[in-house]
Amino acid sequence: QVHLVESGGGSVQSGGSLRLSCLASGFTFSRYSMGWFQQAPGKEREGVATIDSSGRTSYADSVKGRFTISRDNAKITLYLQMNTLKPEDTAMYYCAADSRSGWWLQRRRAADFGYWGQGTQVTVSS
């Protein structure tokens, strides 16, 4: 059974940094495509960044140069390093996994991912 547990969220001031973690279990982590998504109140869930089993990454334009997605297969953990945070980054952040890989990852669509964590809240104050 796929299990994803996010951690690392919190409240920071604008310009600050956070590192989100997603501990995976119940599947062969190294073979799965992974992603981070954000959802603000009243808005749809949006893709922030994705990474495939080979380490290829894709980022939303709004976070390029500020956020970095990475994975540690030995620790079965996905990370999102978030720097230069802005108030508009405030959202619930979700970790997602899927057994497939391919060009579709660059679309960063929530509908393409089959497994989800419960989320961790990030709040950035101005």
KOLGU-4560 file (N, C-alpha, C; in nm, 3 decimals, padded with zeros to 5 digits):
<recs>
<n_xx: 00.084 n_yy: -00.119 n_zz: 00.000 ca_xx: 00.000 ca_yy: 00.000 ca_zz: 00.000 c_xx: 00.088 c_yy: 00.124 c_zz: 00.000 mol: A seq: 1 type: GLN>
<n_xx: 00.066 n_yy: 00.211 n_zz: -00.099 ca_xx: 00.144 ca_yy: 00.335 ca_zz: -00.109 c_xx: 00.109 c_yy: 00.428 c_zz: 00.006 mol: A seq: 2 type: VAL>
<n_xx: 00.212 n_yy: 00.477 n_zz: 00.071 ca_xx: 00.194 ca_yy: 00.570 ca_zz: 00.181 c_xx: 00.293 c_yy: 00.683 c_zz: 00.166 mol: A seq: 3 type: HIS>
<n_xx: 00.244 n_yy: 00.808 n_zz: 00.168 ca_xx: 00.327 ca_yy: 00.928 ca_zz: 00.154 c_xx: 00.299 c_yy: 01.020 c_zz: 00.272 mol: A seq: 4 type: LEU>
<n_xx: 00.404 n_yy: 01.062 n_zz: 00.341 ca_xx: 00.387 ca_yy: 01.149 ca_zz: 00.457 c_xx: 00.475 c_yy: 01.272 c_zz: 00.441 mol: A seq: 5 type: VAL>
<n_xx: 00.410 n_yy: 01.387 n_zz: 00.429 ca_xx: 00.483 ca_yy: 01.512 ca_zz: 00.415 c_xx: 00.516 c_yy: 01.572 c_zz: 00.552 mol: A seq: 6 type: GLU>
<n_xx: 00.625 n_yy: 01.649 n_zz: 00.555 ca_xx: 00.663 ca_yy: 01.723 ca_zz: 00.675 c_xx: 00.746 c_yy: 01.843 c_zz: 00.633 mol: A seq: 7 type: SER>
<n_xx: 00.771 n_yy: 01.933 n_zz: 00.728 ca_xx: 00.858 ca_yy: 02.047 ca_zz: 00.702 c_xx: 00.787 c_yy: 02.179 c_zz: 00.678 mol: A seq: 8 type: GLY>
<n_xx: 00.655 n_yy: 02.176 n_zz: 00.671 ca_xx: 00.583 ca_yy: 02.301 ca_zz: 00.653 c_xx: 00.590 c_yy: 02.388 c_zz: 00.776 mol: A seq: 9 type: GLY>
<n_xx: 00.543 n_yy: 02.511 n_zz: 00.762 ca_xx: 00.543 ca_yy: 02.602 ca_zz: 00.876 c_xx: 00.515 c_yy: 02.745 c_zz: 00.832 mol: A seq: 10 type: GLY>
<n_xx: 00.539 n_yy: 02.838 n_zz: 00.923 ca_xx: 00.518 ca_yy: 02.980 ca_zz: 00.896 c_xx: 00.652 c_yy: 03.050 c_zz: 00.889 mol: A seq: 11 type: SER>
<n_xx: 00.673 n_yy: 03.126 n_zz: 00.782 ca_xx: 00.797 ca_yy: 03.201 ca_zz: 00.764 c_xx: 00.765 c_yy: 03.338 c_zz: 00.710 mol: A seq: 12 type: VAL>
<n_xx: 00.859 n_yy: 03.428 n_zz: 00.722 ca_xx: 00.843 ca_yy: 03.560 ca_zz: 00.664 c_xx: 00.888 c_yy: 03.559 c_zz: 00.518 mol: A seq: 13 type: GLN>
<n_xx: 00.840 n_yy: 03.655 n_zz: 00.444 ca_xx: 00.878 ca_yy: 03.670 ca_zz: 00.304 c_xx: 01.030 c_yy: 03.676 c_zz: 00.292 mol: A seq: 14 type: SER>
<n_xx: 01.084 n_yy: 03.601 n_zz: 00.195 ca_xx: 01.228 ca_yy: 03.594 ca_zz: 00.177 c_xx: 01.292 c_yy: 03.476 c_zz: 00.248 mol: A seq: 15 type: GLY>
<n_xx: 01.217 n_yy: 03.409 n_zz: 00.332 ca_xx: 01.270 ca_yy: 03.296 ca_zz: 00.407 c_xx: 01.273 c_yy: 03.168 c_zz: 00.328 mol: A seq: 16 type: GLY>
<n_xx: 01.315 n_yy: 03.060 n_zz: 00.394 ca_xx: 01.329 ca_yy: 02.929 ca_zz: 00.329 c_xx: 01.265 c_yy: 02.821 c_zz: 00.413 mol: A seq: 17 type: SER>
<n_xx: 01.222 n_yy: 02.717 n_zz: 00.345 ca_xx: 01.172 ca_yy: 02.595 ca_zz: 00.408 c_xx: 01.215 c_yy: 02.477 c_zz: 00.322 mol: A seq: 18 type: LEU>
<n_xx: 01.230 n_yy: 02.360 n_zz: 00.386 ca_xx: 01.252 ca_yy: 02.238 ca_zz: 00.310 c_xx: 01.143 c_yy: 02.138 c_zz: 00.346 mol: A seq: 19 type: ARG>
<n_xx: 01.066 n_yy: 02.101 n_zz: 00.247 ca_xx: 00.963 ca_yy: 02.000 ca_zz: 00.267 c_xx: 01.020 c_yy: 01.863 c_zz: 00.239 mol: A seq: 20 type: LEU>
<n_xx: 00.972 n_yy: 01.764 n_zz: 00.314 ca_xx: 01.011 ca_yy: 01.626 ca_zz: 00.294 c_xx: 00.887 c_yy: 01.541 c_zz: 00.275 mol: A seq: 21 type: SER>
<n_xx: 00.903 n_yy: 01.433 n_zz: 00.201 ca_xx: 00.794 ca_yy: 01.338 ca_zz: 00.180 c_xx: 00.852 c_yy: 01.198 c_zz: 00.194 mol: A seq: 22 type: CYS>
<n_xx: 00.818 n_yy: 01.132 n_zz: 00.303 ca_xx: 00.867 ca_yy: 00.997 ca_zz: 00.328 c_xx: 00.772 c_yy: 00.897 c_zz: 00.263 mol: A seq: 23 type: LEU>
<n_xx: 00.829 n_yy: 00.810 n_zz: 00.180 ca_xx: 00.747 ca_yy: 00.715 ca_zz: 00.105 c_xx: 00.761 c_yy: 00.574 c_zz: 00.160 mol: A seq: 24 type: ALA>
<n_xx: 00.656 n_yy: 00.495 n_zz: 00.143 ca_xx: 00.661 ca_yy: 00.355 ca_zz: 00.182 c_xx: 00.555 c_yy: 00.278 c_zz: 00.105 mol: A seq: 25 type: SER>
<n_xx: 00.575 n_yy: 00.146 n_zz: 00.098 ca_xx: 00.476 ca_yy: 00.060 ca_zz: 00.035 c_xx: 00.492 c_yy: 00.040 c_zz: -00.114 mol: A seq: 26 type: GLY>
<n_xx: 00.598 n_yy: 00.096 n_zz: -00.172 ca_xx: 00.622 ca_yy: 00.079 ca_zz: -00.315 c_xx: 00.771 c_yy: 00.100 c_zz: -00.342 mol: A seq: 27 type: PHE>
<n_xx: 00.814 n_yy: 00.066 n_zz: -00.464 ca_xx: 00.955 ca_yy: 00.081 ca_zz: -00.503 c_xx: 00.979 c_yy: 00.226 c_zz: -00.542 mol: A seq: 28 type: THR>
<n_xx: 01.015 n_yy: 00.306 n_zz: -00.443 ca_xx: 01.027 ca_yy: 00.451 ca_zz: -00.458 c_xx: 01.114 c_yy: 00.490 c_zz: -00.577 mol: A seq: 29 type: PHE>
<n_xx: 01.226 n_yy: 00.422 n_zz: -00.594 ca_xx: 01.323 ca_yy: 00.462 ca_zz: -00.697 c_xx: 01.266 c_yy: 00.452 c_zz: -00.838 mol: A seq: 30 type: SER>
<n_xx: 01.162 n_yy: 00.374 n_zz: -00.858 ca_xx: 01.105 ca_yy: 00.353 ca_zz: -00.991 c_xx: 00.988 c_yy: 00.446 c_zz: -01.021 mol: A seq: 31 type: ARG>
<n_xx: 00.945 n_yy: 00.523 n_zz: -00.923 ca_xx: 00.826 ca_yy: 00.605 ca_zz: -00.939 c_xx: 00.859 c_yy: 00.749 c_zz: -00.974 mol: A seq: 32 type: TYR>
<n_xx: 00.772 n_yy: 00.811 n_zz: -01.052 ca_xx: 00.774 ca_yy: 00.954 ca_zz: -01.073 c_xx: 00.709 c_yy: 01.020 c_zz: -00.952 mol: A seq: 33 type: SER>
<n_xx: 00.764 n_yy: 01.135 n_zz: -00.914 ca_xx: 00.717 ca_yy: 01.205 ca_zz: -00.794 c_xx: 00.691 c_yy: 01.352 c_zz: -00.825 mol: A seq: 34 type: MET>
<n_xx: 00.608 n_yy: 01.414 n_zz: -00.743 ca_xx: 00.580 ca_yy: 01.554 ca_zz: -00.766 c_xx: 00.537 c_yy: 01.626 c_zz: -00.639 mol: A seq: 35 type: GLY>
<n_xx: 00.548 n_yy: 01.755 n_zz: -00.642 ca_xx: 00.497 ca_yy: 01.845 ca_zz: -00.537 c_xx: 00.390 c_yy: 01.934 c_zz: -00.599 mol: A seq: 36 type: TRP>
<n_xx: 00.279 n_yy: 01.948 n_zz: -00.527 ca_xx: 00.168 ca_yy: 02.029 ca_zz: -00.572 c_xx: 00.128 c_yy: 02.125 c_zz: -00.460 mol: A seq: 37 type: PHE>
<n_xx: 00.070 n_yy: 02.237 n_zz: -00.497 ca_xx: 00.022 ca_yy: 02.334 ca_zz: -00.399 c_xx: -00.126 c_yy: 02.362 c_zz: -00.423 mol: A seq: 38 type: GLN>
<n_xx: -00.196 n_yy: 02.386 n_zz: -00.312 ca_xx: -00.337 ca_yy: 02.421 ca_zz: -00.323 c_xx: -00.370 c_yy: 02.528 c_zz: -00.220 mol: A seq: 39 type: GLN>
<n_xx: -00.404 n_yy: 02.646 n_zz: -00.269 ca_xx: -00.447 ca_yy: 02.756 ca_zz: -00.183 c_xx: -00.598 c_yy: 02.749 c_zz: -00.165 mol: A seq: 40 type: ALA>
<n_xx: -00.651 n_yy: 02.808 n_zz: -00.058 ca_xx: -00.796 ca_yy: 02.804 ca_zz: -00.035 c_xx: -00.874 c_yy: 02.858 c_zz: -00.155 mol: A seq: 41 type: PRO>
<n_xx: -00.972 n_yy: 02.782 n_zz: -00.200 ca_xx: -01.056 ca_yy: 02.826 ca_zz: -00.311 c_xx: -00.996 c_yy: 02.809 c_zz: -00.448 mol: A seq: 42 type: GLY>
<n_xx: -00.876 n_yy: 02.749 n_zz: -00.453 ca_xx: -00.810 ca_yy: 02.732 ca_zz: -00.582 c_xx: -00.787 c_yy: 02.585 c_zz: -00.612 mol: A seq: 43 type: LYS>
<n_xx: -00.760 n_yy: 02.555 n_zz: -00.739 ca_xx: -00.731 ca_yy: 02.418 ca_zz: -00.778 c_xx: -00.590 c_yy: 02.380 c_zz: -00.737 mol: A seq: 44 type: GLU>
<n_xx: -00.569 n_yy: 02.250 n_zz: -00.727 ca_xx: -00.435 ca_yy: 02.201 ca_zz: -00.696 c_xx: -00.347 c_yy: 02.219 c_zz: -00.819 mol: A seq: 45 type: ARG>
<n_xx: -00.231 n_yy: 02.281 n_zz: -00.797 ca_xx: -00.142 ca_yy: 02.314 ca_zz: -00.908 c_xx: -00.006 c_yy: 02.248 c_zz: -00.890 mol: A seq: 46 type: GLU>
<n_xx: 00.052 n_yy: 02.208 n_zz: -01.001 ca_xx: 00.184 ca_yy: 02.145 ca_zz: -00.997 c_xx: 00.294 c_yy: 02.246 c_zz: -00.972 mol: A seq: 47 type: GLY>
<n_xx: 00.381 n_yy: 02.213 n_zz: -00.879 ca_xx: 00.497 ca_yy: 02.298 ca_zz: -00.848 c_xx: 00.621 c_yy: 02.243 c_zz: -00.917 mol: A seq: 48 type: VAL>
<n_xx: 00.646 n_yy: 02.115 n_zz: -00.899 ca_xx: 00.764 ca_yy: 02.052 ca_zz: -00.957 c_xx: 00.744 c_yy: 01.902 c_zz: -00.963 mol: A seq: 49 type: ALA>
<n_xx: 00.808 n_yy: 01.841 n_zz: -01.062 ca_xx: 00.805 ca_yy: 01.695 ca_zz: -01.075 c_xx: 00.946 c_yy: 01.643 c_zz: -01.099 mol: A seq: 50 type: THR>
<n_xx: 00.965 n_yy: 01.515 n_zz: -01.069 ca_xx: 01.093 ca_yy: 01.451 ca_zz: -01.092 c_xx: 01.066 c_yy: 01.305 c_zz: -01.128 mol: A seq: 51 type: ILE>
<n_xx: 01.135 n_yy: 01.256 n_zz: -01.233 ca_xx: 01.112 ca_yy: 01.117 ca_zz: -01.270 c_xx: 01.218 c_yy: 01.027 c_zz: -01.206 mol: A seq: 52 type: ASP>
<n_xx: 01.212 n_yy: 00.900 n_zz: -01.239 ca_xx: 01.303 ca_yy: 00.803 ca_zz: -01.177 c_xx: 01.448 c_yy: 00.825 c_zz: -01.217 mol: A seq: 53 type: SER>
<n_xx: 01.470 n_yy: 00.896 n_zz: -01.328 ca_xx: 01.606 ca_yy: 00.926 ca_zz: -01.373 c_xx: 01.659 c_yy: 01.057 c_zz: -01.317 mol: A seq: 54 type: SER>
<n_xx: 01.573 n_yy: 01.129 n_zz: -01.248 ca_xx: 01.615 ca_yy: 01.257 ca_zz: -01.190 c_xx: 01.583 c_yy: 01.378 c_zz: -01.276 mol: A seq: 55 type: GLY>
<n_xx: 01.511 n_yy: 01.357 n_zz: -01.386 ca_xx: 01.472 ca_yy: 01.471 ca_zz: -01.470 c_xx: 01.363 c_yy: 01.549 c_zz: -01.399 mol: A seq: 56 type: ARG>
<n_xx: 01.377 n_yy: 01.681 n_zz: -01.403 ca_xx: 01.286 ca_yy: 01.766 ca_zz: -01.327 c_xx: 01.209 c_yy: 01.861 c_zz: -01.418 mol: A seq: 57 type: THR>
<n_xx: 01.099 n_yy: 01.910 n_zz: -01.364 ca_xx: 01.017 ca_yy: 02.009 ca_zz: -01.432 c_xx: 00.961 c_yy: 02.103 c_zz: -01.327 mol: A seq: 58 type: SER>
<n_xx: 00.958 n_yy: 02.234 n_zz: -01.357 ca_xx: 00.914 ca_yy: 02.333 ca_zz: -01.259 c_xx: 00.808 c_yy: 02.426 c_zz: -01.319 mol: A seq: 59 type: TYR>
<n_xx: 00.719 n_yy: 02.470 n_zz: -01.233 ca_xx: 00.628 ca_yy: 02.577 ca_zz: -01.271 c_xx: 00.708 c_yy: 02.706 c_zz: -01.285 mol: A seq: 60 type: ALA>
<n_xx: 00.668 n_yy: 02.791 n_zz: -01.378 ca_xx: 00.741 ca_yy: 02.916 ca_zz: -01.400 c_xx: 00.748 c_yy: 03.001 c_zz: -01.273 mol: A seq: 61 type: ASP>
<n_xx: 00.646 n_yy: 02.994 n_zz: -01.192 ca_xx: 00.638 ca_yy: 03.079 ca_zz: -01.072 c_xx: 00.744 c_yy: 03.043 c_zz: -00.967 mol: A seq: 62 type: SER>
<n_xx: 00.803 n_yy: 02.924 n_zz: -00.976 ca_xx: 00.900 ca_yy: 02.882 ca_zz: -00.874 c_xx: 01.039 c_yy: 02.857 c_zz: -00.930 mol: A seq: 63 type: VAL>
<n_xx: 01.055 n_yy: 02.868 n_zz: -01.061 ca_xx: 01.187 ca_yy: 02.844 ca_zz: -01.121 c_xx: 01.291 c_yy: 02.938 c_zz: -01.061 mol: A seq: 64 type: LYS>
<n_xx: 01.405 n_yy: 02.882 n_zz: -01.024 ca_xx: 01.511 ca_yy: 02.961 ca_zz: -00.965 c_xx: 01.497 c_yy: 02.979 c_zz: -00.815 mol: A seq: 65 type: GLY>
<n_xx: 01.381 n_yy: 02.942 n_zz: -00.759 ca_xx: 01.360 ca_yy: 02.955 ca_zz: -00.614 c_xx: 01.341 c_yy: 02.820 c_zz: -00.545 mol: A seq: 66 type: ARG>
<n_xx: 01.276 n_yy: 02.728 n_zz: -00.613 ca_xx: 01.248 ca_yy: 02.596 ca_zz: -00.555 c_xx: 01.332 c_yy: 02.489 c_zz: -00.625 mol: A seq: 67 type: PHE>
<n_xx: 01.369 n_yy: 02.386 n_zz: -00.550 ca_xx: 01.443 ca_yy: 02.273 ca_zz: -00.606 c_xx: 01.382 c_yy: 02.143 c_zz: -00.556 mol: A seq: 68 type: THR>
<n_xx: 01.342 n_yy: 02.057 n_zz: -00.650 ca_xx: 01.292 ca_yy: 01.925 ca_zz: -00.614 c_xx: 01.407 c_yy: 01.826 c_zz: -00.624 mol: A seq: 69 type: ILE>
<n_xx: 01.411 n_yy: 01.733 n_zz: -00.530 ca_xx: 01.515 ca_yy: 01.630 ca_zz: -00.534 c_xx: 01.463 c_yy: 01.505 c_zz: -00.465 mol: A seq: 70 type: SER>
<n_xx: 01.534 n_yy: 01.396 n_zz: -00.486 ca_xx: 01.494 ca_yy: 01.270 ca_zz: -00.424 c_xx: 01.616 c_yy: 01.197 c_zz: -00.373 mol: A seq: 71 type: ARG>
<n_xx: 01.600 n_yy: 01.127 n_zz: -00.264 ca_xx: 01.705 ca_yy: 01.043 ca_zz: -00.209 c_xx: 01.647 c_yy: 00.902 c_zz: -00.204 mol: A seq: 72 type: ASP>
<n_xx: 01.683 n_yy: 00.820 n_zz: -00.301 ca_xx: 01.624 ca_yy: 00.686 ca_zz: -00.310 c_xx: 01.664 c_yy: 00.598 c_zz: -00.192 mol: A seq: 73 type: ASN>
<n_xx: 01.783 n_yy: 00.618 n_zz: -00.140 ca_xx: 01.828 ca_yy: 00.539 ca_zz: -00.026 c_xx: 01.743 c_yy: 00.569 c_zz: 00.098 mol: A seq: 74 type: ALA>
<n_xx: 01.699 n_yy: 00.694 n_zz: 00.110 ca_xx: 01.618 ca_yy: 00.735 ca_zz: 00.225 c_xx: 01.469 c_yy: 00.733 c_zz: 00.192 mol: A seq: 75 type: LYS>
<n_xx: 01.435 n_yy: 00.688 n_zz: 00.071 ca_xx: 01.296 ca_yy: 00.684 ca_zz: 00.021 c_xx: 01.222 c_yy: 00.814 c_zz: 00.055 mol: A seq: 76 type: ILE>
<n_xx: 01.289 n_yy: 00.924 n_zz: 00.022 ca_xx: 01.235 ca_yy: 01.055 ca_zz: 00.057 c_xx: 01.245 c_yy: 01.151 c_zz: -00.061 mol: A seq: 77 type: THR>
<n_xx: 01.139 n_yy: 01.227 n_zz: -00.079 ca_xx: 01.133 ca_yy: 01.335 ca_zz: -00.178 c_xx: 01.145 c_yy: 01.466 c_zz: -00.103 mol: A seq: 78 type: LEU>
<n_xx: 01.215 n_yy: 01.562 n_zz: -00.164 ca_xx: 01.235 ca_yy: 01.692 ca_zz: -00.100 c_xx: 01.189 c_yy: 01.806 c_zz: -00.191 mol: A seq: 79 type: TYR>
<n_xx: 01.156 n_yy: 01.917 n_zz: -00.127 ca_xx: 01.134 ca_yy: 02.042 ca_zz: -00.199 c_xx: 01.200 c_yy: 02.153 c_zz: -00.119 mol: A seq: 80 type: LEU>
<n_xx: 01.313 n_yy: 02.201 n_zz: -00.170 ca_xx: 01.381 ca_yy: 02.315 ca_zz: -00.107 c_xx: 01.318 c_yy: 02.442 c_zz: -00.161 mol: A seq: 81 type: GLN>
<n_xx: 01.266 n_yy: 02.524 n_zz: -00.071 ca_xx: 01.193 ca_yy: 02.644 ca_zz: -00.108 c_xx: 01.270 c_yy: 02.764 c_zz: -00.054 mol: A seq: 82 type: MET>
<n_xx: 01.324 n_yy: 02.846 n_zz: -00.144 ca_xx: 01.398 ca_yy: 02.966 ca_zz: -00.106 c_xx: 01.326 c_yy: 03.090 c_zz: -00.156 mol: A seq: 83 type: ASN>
<n_xx: 01.364 n_yy: 03.203 n_zz: -00.098 ca_xx: 01.306 ca_yy: 03.333 ca_zz: -00.136 c_xx: 01.153 c_yy: 03.323 c_zz: -00.142 mol: A seq: 84 type: THR>
<n_xx: 01.096 n_yy: 03.273 n_zz: -00.036 ca_xx: 00.951 ca_yy: 03.252 ca_zz: -00.032 c_xx: 00.875 c_yy: 03.384 c_zz: -00.039 mol: A seq: 85 type: LEU>
<n_xx: 00.760 n_yy: 03.377 n_zz: -00.103 ca_xx: 00.674 ca_yy: 03.493 ca_zz: -00.121 c_xx: 00.536 c_yy: 03.464 c_zz: -00.059 mol: A seq: 86 type: LYS>
<n_xx: 00.462 n_yy: 03.567 n_zz: -00.022 ca_xx: 00.327 ca_yy: 03.543 ca_zz: 00.033 c_xx: 00.239 c_yy: 03.461 c_zz: -00.060 mol: A seq: 87 type: PRO>
<n_xx: 00.258 n_yy: 03.475 n_zz: -00.190 ca_xx: 00.176 ca_yy: 03.398 ca_zz: -00.286 c_xx: 00.211 c_yy: 03.250 c_zz: -00.289 mol: A seq: 88 type: GLU>
<n_xx: 00.318 n_yy: 03.211 n_zz: -00.221 ca_xx: 00.351 ca_yy: 03.069 ca_zz: -00.208 c_xx: 00.269 c_yy: 03.001 c_zz: -00.098 mol: A seq: 89 type: ASP>
<n_xx: 00.195 n_yy: 03.080 n_zz: -00.021 ca_xx: 00.114 ca_yy: 03.025 ca_zz: 00.088 c_xx: 00.012 c_yy: 02.927 c_zz: 00.032 mol: A seq: 90 type: THR>
<n_xx: 00.015 n_yy: 02.803 n_zz: 00.085 ca_xx: -00.073 ca_yy: 02.698 ca_zz: 00.035 c_xx: -00.048 c_yy: 02.571 c_zz: 00.116 mol: A seq: 91 type: ALA>
<n_xx: -00.136 n_yy: 02.473 n_zz: 00.095 ca_xx: -00.109 ca_yy: 02.338 ca_zz: 00.141 c_xx: -00.027 c_yy: 02.272 c_zz: 00.032 mol: A seq: 92 type: MET>
<n_xx: 00.081 n_yy: 02.206 n_zz: 00.072 ca_xx: 00.168 ca_yy: 02.140 ca_zz: -00.024 c_xx: 00.153 c_yy: 01.989 c_zz: -00.012 mol: A seq: 93 type: TYR>
<n_xx: 00.133 n_yy: 01.924 n_zz: -00.126 ca_xx: 00.110 ca_yy: 01.781 ca_zz: -00.131 c_xx: 00.220 c_yy: 01.711 c_zz: -00.211 mol: A seq: 94 type: TYR>
<n_xx: 00.257 n_yy: 01.595 n_zz: -00.162 ca_xx: 00.348 ca_yy: 01.505 ca_zz: -00.231 c_xx: 00.263 c_yy: 01.406 c_zz: -00.312 mol: A seq: 95 type: CYS>
<n_xx: 00.309 n_yy: 01.373 n_zz: -00.432 ca_xx: 00.234 ca_yy: 01.280 ca_zz: -00.517 c_xx: 00.329 c_yy: 01.181 c_zz: -00.583 mol: A seq: 96 type: ALA>
<n_xx: 00.276 n_yy: 01.064 n_zz: -00.614 ca_xx: 00.357 ca_yy: 00.959 ca_zz: -00.676 c_xx: 00.277 c_yy: 00.890 c_zz: -00.786 mol: A seq: 97 type: ALA>
<n_xx: 00.349 n_yy: 00.839 n_zz: -00.886 ca_xx: 00.286 ca_yy: 00.760 ca_zz: -00.990 c_xx: 00.387 c_yy: 00.662 c_zz: -01.047 mol: A seq: 98 type: ASP>
<n_xx: 00.341 n_yy: 00.543 n_zz: -01.083 ca_xx: 00.431 ca_yy: 00.438 ca_zz: -01.131 c_xx: 00.478 c_yy: 00.462 c_zz: -01.275 mol: A seq: 99 type: SER>
<n_xx: 00.414 n_yy: 00.552 n_zz: -01.348 ca_xx: 00.450 ca_yy: 00.578 ca_zz: -01.487 c_xx: 00.552 c_yy: 00.689 c_zz: -01.497 mol: A seq: 100 type: ARG>
<n_xx: 00.612 n_yy: 00.701 n_zz: -01.616 ca_xx: 00.705 ca_yy: 00.810 ca_zz: -01.643 c_xx: 00.689 c_yy: 00.849 c_zz: -01.788 mol: A seq: 101 type: SER>
<n_xx: 00.730 n_yy: 00.972 n_zz: -01.820 ca_xx: 00.718 ca_yy: 01.015 ca_zz: -01.958 c_xx: 00.703 c_yy: 01.165 c_zz: -01.970 mol: A seq: 102 type: GLY>
<n_xx: 00.678 n_yy: 01.210 n_zz: -02.093 ca_xx: 00.670 ca_yy: 01.353 ca_zz: -02.122 c_xx: 00.559 c_yy: 01.421 c_zz: -02.043 mol: A seq: 103 type: TRP>
<n_xx: 00.458 n_yy: 01.346 n_zz: -02.006 ca_xx: 00.342 ca_yy: 01.404 ca_zz: -01.938 c_xx: 00.380 c_yy: 01.470 c_zz: -01.806 mol: A seq: 104 type: TRP>
<n_xx: 00.493 n_yy: 01.431 n_zz: -01.750 ca_xx: 00.536 ca_yy: 01.491 ca_zz: -01.624 c_xx: 00.557 c_yy: 01.641 c_zz: -01.636 mol: A seq: 105 type: LEU>
<n_xx: 00.592 n_yy: 01.686 n_zz: -01.755 ca_xx: 00.618 ca_yy: 01.829 ca_zz: -01.773 c_xx: 00.490 c_yy: 01.911 c_zz: -01.767 mol: A seq: 106 type: GLN>
<n_xx: 00.374 n_yy: 01.845 n_zz: -01.778 ca_xx: 00.249 ca_yy: 01.916 ca_zz: -01.765 c_xx: 00.216 c_yy: 01.948 c_zz: -01.619 mol: A seq: 107 type: ARG>
<n_xx: 00.272 n_yy: 01.868 n_zz: -01.528 ca_xx: 00.253 ca_yy: 01.887 ca_zz: -01.384 c_xx: 00.105 c_yy: 01.891 c_zz: -01.349 mol: A seq: 108 type: ARG>
<n_xx: 00.028 n_yy: 01.798 n_zz: -01.401 ca_xx: -00.115 ca_yy: 01.791 ca_zz: -01.375 c_xx: -00.145 c_yy: 01.696 c_zz: -01.261 mol: A seq: 109 type: ARG>
<n_xx: -00.227 n_yy: 01.744 n_zz: -01.170 ca_xx: -00.262 ca_yy: 01.661 ca_zz: -01.054 c_xx: -00.333 c_yy: 01.533 c_zz: -01.098 mol: A seq: 110 type: ALA>
<n_xx: -00.411 n_yy: 01.542 n_zz: -01.204 ca_xx: -00.489 ca_yy: 01.426 ca_zz: -01.249 c_xx: -00.401 c_yy: 01.312 c_zz: -01.298 mol: A seq: 111 type: ALA>
<n_xx: -00.275 n_yy: 01.339 n_zz: -01.328 ca_xx: -00.184 ca_yy: 01.237 ca_zz: -01.379 c_xx: -00.120 c_yy: 01.152 c_zz: -01.270 mol: A seq: 112 type: ASP>
<n_xx: -00.137 n_yy: 01.193 n_zz: -01.145 ca_xx: -00.074 ca_yy: 01.122 ca_zz: -01.033 c_xx: -00.177 c_yy: 01.040 c_zz: -00.957 mol: A seq: 113 type: PHE>
<n_xx: -00.137 n_yy: 00.917 n_zz: -00.925 ca_xx: -00.232 ca_yy: 00.825 ca_zz: -00.865 c_xx: -00.232 c_yy: 00.819 c_zz: -00.714 mol: A seq: 114 type: GLY>
<n_xx: -00.124 n_yy: 00.866 n_zz: -00.651 ca_xx: -00.111 ca_yy: 00.853 ca_zz: -00.506 c_xx: -00.074 c_yy: 00.986 c_zz: -00.444 mol: A seq: 115 type: TYR>
<n_xx: -00.133 n_yy: 01.011 n_zz: -00.326 ca_xx: -00.117 ca_yy: 01.142 ca_zz: -00.263 c_xx: -00.094 c_yy: 01.130 c_zz: -00.113 mol: A seq: 116 type: TRP>
<n_xx: -00.017 n_yy: 01.228 n_zz: -00.061 ca_xx: -00.005 ca_yy: 01.241 ca_zz: 00.083 c_xx: -00.114 c_yy: 01.331 c_zz: 00.137 mol: A seq: 117 type: GLY>
<n_xx: -00.109 n_yy: 01.357 n_zz: 00.268 ca_xx: -00.212 ca_yy: 01.437 ca_zz: 00.335 c_xx: -00.182 c_yy: 01.585 c_zz: 00.330 mol: A seq: 118 type: GLN>
<n_xx: -00.061 n_yy: 01.624 n_zz: 00.297 ca_xx: -00.027 ca_yy: 01.764 ca_zz: 00.283 c_xx: 00.038 c_yy: 01.825 c_zz: 00.405 mol: A seq: 119 type: GLY>
<n_xx: 00.111 n_yy: 01.934 n_zz: 00.381 ca_xx: 00.172 ca_yy: 02.012 ca_zz: 00.488 c_xx: 00.154 c_yy: 02.160 c_zz: 00.454 mol: A seq: 120 type: THR>
<n_xx: 00.116 n_yy: 02.239 n_zz: 00.554 ca_xx: 00.082 ca_yy: 02.379 ca_zz: 00.530 c_xx: 00.207 c_yy: 02.467 c_zz: 00.530 mol: A seq: 121 type: GLN>
<n_xx: 00.213 n_yy: 02.555 n_zz: 00.431 ca_xx: 00.318 ca_yy: 02.657 ca_zz: 00.423 c_xx: 00.250 c_yy: 02.793 c_zz: 00.424 mol: A seq: 122 type: VAL>
<n_xx: 00.291 n_yy: 02.879 n_zz: 00.518 ca_xx: 00.235 ca_yy: 03.013 ca_zz: 00.528 c_xx: 00.348 c_yy: 03.114 c_zz: 00.526 mol: A seq: 123 type: THR>
<n_xx: 00.342 n_yy: 03.207 n_zz: 00.430 ca_xx: 00.446 ca_yy: 03.307 ca_zz: 00.415 c_xx: 00.384 c_yy: 03.444 c_zz: 00.442 mol: A seq: 124 type: VAL>
<n_xx: 00.436 n_yy: 03.514 n_zz: 00.539 ca_xx: 00.383 ca_yy: 03.645 ca_zz: 00.574 c_xx: 00.472 c_yy: 03.754 c_zz: 00.517 mol: A seq: 125 type: SER>
<n_xx: 00.410 n_yy: 03.867 n_zz: 00.485 ca_xx: 00.485 ca_yy: 03.978 ca_zz: 00.425 c_xx: 00.545 c_yy: 04.069 c_zz: 00.531 mol: A seq: 126 type: SER>
</recs>
